C-alpha cells in the first residue's frame, strides 16, 4: 500500500504547477489526483488516498521552503563583511 501511494505521488507530482518569480511549488490540485485515479484505479479508500497524497505534498513543500530559507540566509551571509 505504501509503495502504491509513493508511486502515485510521483506521477501526480509531475502535474504540479509552480508560481511566482522563484517558481515556488503550488499545492497539488485535487483534480490531479482524480485524473490519476481515473487512469490507475486503486483499492485504497479515496479519503485515505487523498490524505496520504496531500500529507506527502505538504512535507515536500515544507522542505522546499526550508531549503529556500537556508539558501537565502547563506547568500545574505556572503554579502556581509566579516567581523574581526
Number of C-alpha atoms within 10 A of each C-alpha: 10 8 8 12 18 14 12 18 20 12 14 22 19 10 13 14 13 12 10 8 6 8 9 14 17 13 15 19 14 13 10 16 21 15 12 17 15 10 8 9 10 15 7 12 9 13 8 11 20 16 12 16 21 18 12 16 19 14 12 13 16 12 12 14 14 11 12 14 12 12 12 11 11 11 11 10 11 9 8 8 7 7 4 3
